[in-house]
Amino acid sequence: MLAMSVTRAALESPGISSIRTLQRQLSALMPSAGLAGALSDGPSLEVSSSPLDLPRLISAVVIEGNALRARKVEPAIAPGFSAFLDGTQESRVLSYAHGMPLIHGKVAAVIRIRSDRRLATWRHTVAQRLYAPRRLLSAQWNATLDALAIDIVDVTSAPDAQGGAAVSEHPFAIRDAAIHSVQADRERVEHRLAEKWCDAEHEPLFVDGGISGSDRVARTANAVGVVKTHRTLYAEGDSLQVVFGLREGERTSVFRITSPKRTSVASWYLRLRDPSGRDPMWGLVRVEIADSGDTEAEIRRRADEVSGWVLAEVSPLALPDGRWDKMVYGIRDCEEFLRAIR
Amino acid sequence: MTTTNQSSALGRVVATERKPNTPHEFHFWTALDSPVGIGTIVRVEGAHPVNGQIPQIYGVVVEGFSYTDLQTPLHDVMGHDGAPGSASLAATERAEIRLYSAAVLRQIPEEPMQPVPMGQVFLAQDADVAVALRMDGYIKEGSSTGIPIGVYRAGGTDAAIYLDADFLIGPEAAHLNITGVSGLATKTSAIEWILGSIFTHFPEQKGSVAAVCFNVKGPDLCFLDLPADIGAADKVIYDKCGVPAGPFENVQYFAPYKSDGFSLNTLRSNEALLHNVSPLTWGLREVLQYAEVLLNKDDVDAKADALIDFIRERVVDRDFSDPMLGNKRYVVRSFADLEGWFRDVLSAMENKGNEGWRTHHVATIRKVRNRLSNISTRCAGLVTDDGAVSDLPFGSFQDRTVYVIDVASLEEAAQDLIFARVVTRLREHLEKRDLGVNHVIVFVDELNKYAPNDGPETYVRKMLLDLAERGRYLGLVLFSAQQFRSQVHRRVVGNSGTALYGRMDADELATPGYAVLSPAVKTKLASLEKGQLMVRHPHFTQPIFVRFPRPAIMRGRDGAERYPQAVDINLDAAVTRSLRTLDSSITLGWVQDAVGIRDEDEIIKARNATLRERPADVRKFFLAQLRPTVATQVVARPAAAVRSAPADDPYGF
């Protein structure tokens, strides 16, 4: 069996400890700390918190033609993707120090490789850290945190938190900063895993989310990012209407996404399912591939090819996942795997 | 299919709160292409030692589950737009699981008995099978009491399965019952195979063993001594089990005559096979002991019973006289003698105007006369008027010999009589330890007819119950078969230490007796191939599926075609055939010359006596049984003088 033959990476974190283990250690080190309000069970902070990103529209440079247009795409006859990559994150309050939350974050990522229409694990990674506002804590608390068997991330100085801005003492601000940091860690383990794939394999990899966060991945032809969330839309005005007006099996023209901190990528919107009677985002994904500076014809050919691969993944459905209109089954399988090893 | 590396794990134990493991059941998953199926024996290796020992748990798969991550079937319909064909075009197949439930066969260490731990699951190998089924306790080199019953096969494992002779033939437990639908020849084949295995492997230290088989239908058991070709696959099983692939070496057949009194009433009547066929005939004395079998309760009330007792104790084989009957002395030895005795008693009562005689009312005497006289008619061919007896060799039974009694063509009453008397005699001799062997296996097919769960209490059923409950102490073992186990008396099947199941009818499987089996096991039972059995044995905590070979014995149907039944022949030819089994030089011409114009009864009596005595000089003995005939004398007719007519009287006045 393929699943049994792939190498599994060792867990990355030096001290994998469950949140309950950490709570026990903390109680032993600081009996007065108490665990009131800590959430080791129930929904994670990601589930219970509202989205952190504000919705926004960004214009992008169209590199296929002069303006954003809808184009019909034929699904690929044979599946193009050989593997799927997805990651998860889970944040929970470990304890409160001086009323400020200490947050346990766990991130994981997996690549599931497809062989004979069945998915098996290629490699996976699990890491966990404790996110704390160290600058706002007493020396005693900091000493206690240092004694815990887990890496500590100071959310008050973490570059990912709050975009580098100072974090206030408001517990919600600390919580949001921690979630940002956890999210950044998740992206990091995803990128690292994707890079390993790009180093070792030449077959196309379906990445859940964007690929521009990793220069190595964003420049590799065999990595395809598929974004399901659209808090940021790369279209404005008429272009936005083109995006919303996409019918099932249609894509937009290719445009370039650039960012000071990220590698430029070529991207386009693709409608996976018939949106009739649904919201405008129904079945809408945004695809990212390497911006290789090819000719327009080559960009078109490549966008049609990759779109065909993505459309070929619409079956089987990712139900019962609520995002099944945009999620392909391979990504759901990754999530199931990560849920199983949680 | 995955190549099974027997040393690598094929599954992992799983347990959830909703589906926990217990000391008697556990669950495990396998790869999709694993060779596990219902009936597969597996071994679990625990991860944590208990009392310093890593637990080893053996189980047999009793249920299987398969499912995907679909939440509802509707999702799949939606995913393929209602077109089932498009499912095969999908780039990815849904995640799927093969989940099995296994019933625990054995835990090592046995104490403390704990729920099955998480661990790796391995396919049981030969040695594992022996441990799992506790066979390691009785198949030890040098002191084995194992009787091979077939092989267990799964994923490359090919292990012989042994029953414990102490629990099959006694004294610990005994008896074997086999059930299954008719028409597959599984039941008969299985019994033939097991008898062969017992004759080969029954331990010498446990003594001798013979089998008495009642052939109750068709030619099933009529050719046990004739070989048949078997396939290579069957030969492998014979070799694995160490049983020679051949027919029984010693078989003796017994069959009553037809109503004509001289043709054997069996499908094994072909002249080429008569060398080991003996007639089975009984006289008045033998039958009267079992009058209860033939006479129902309406026939035999207390008064009639008393008269029958009187006849049995005071009349039959006694020198009997009575003042009412004058000076005549009676020695009643046959039904004919008894009829004469009844006739004289009744006419004497009539003559004297008596209503009763020796406390017996005339109506009772008439009734008993009627019923007893009727027996020789109902059991014609078996019961002889002249009292001739030809019986099984009680007292000189031979080790490893099969005695087949063909009752297939007999009336039910005659079948019951034979069954009751033979089994009773076997029991009597075993009690006295003078049967000739230490153990006798009695094979009865159609048990639901002889020991039904409902219906009136019969002598045969009572006797079967007694045999099932007490026979093992004597060495009298019941091997029984039937189509519907649920229709057999519970105490008979319940006392069978070993139970075999061939392919079963779905209706039968729906009866409460099979409630302990999982739906999957029932499904497997309903579709078992010929040559497969499910076995329950006291040492096996769960039923096990085994394969047994086709017996290397000519099938009844083949035998009947190859050795067709003898056509009805006249008395002279029948006598010739009978006597030729003792002296092959005897010809039809000699017999015709010998018997001349004697009546049938006399010829049959002479034939029976010859067969019974088996003399060295058959011709001389047979002739001696016939009444001498007066030599033919030519008597010269006296020449009468011819009177001449008087001259004066031309008319001779």
Interface residues (C-beta under 8 A of the other chain):
Chain A: M1 P79 F81 R114 R117 R118 L119 A312 E313 S315 P316 L317 L319 P320 Y329 G330 R332 D333 E336
Chain B: T2 A31 D33 D69 L70 Q71 H75 D76 M78 G79 H80 S86 A87 L89 A90 A91 T92 E93 R94 A95
